[in-house]
Amino acid sequence: MMMMMMVYFGLFTPYQYRLVGPGAWRGARDAMLSTRERMLQPLMTRRVAVATNDSSSSSRRSLLVPASMGAAVVALAWLLYRRRAD
C-alpha cells in the first residue's frame, strides 16, 4: 500500500518503471524511498554560523518596520475617508 501511494503521489522518478516487468531492478524500491533524502543531501553541505546579536534590540527593530507601515496605512485610510466625507 505504501509503495502504491509513493508511486501515485510521490516524486516522479525513472525507478517507477523498474519495479516490475521487463528490466525490473531489485533496488528500485529502495531508490524510490530514498529519493527525497538523496535530493536534499547536496543542499546540506555547509554549516552556517548563527548571529549572536542582542535579541531584544533586533526584535525591536524587526517590529518597527511593520508597525510603522501599519500606522501609515491607517493614517492614509483615515485621510481618504475624511476627504470623501467632506
C-alpha angles and dihedrals in degrees: 000000000000092000091051090053090047092052094044102040103017133087115302109247134163088241089079090073091053097058097088139356130038112352093023114172124204093216095053094094094051091045091053094048092050097044095102094050092047090049094051097040097082090053093059101058100110131056116222120214115237116235114245099208122145102275096210095058093043092050090051090051092047091053095044096072098050091043093051091046090051091049090050092051092049092048092049092048091049092050092049091048091050091049092051092047092055 
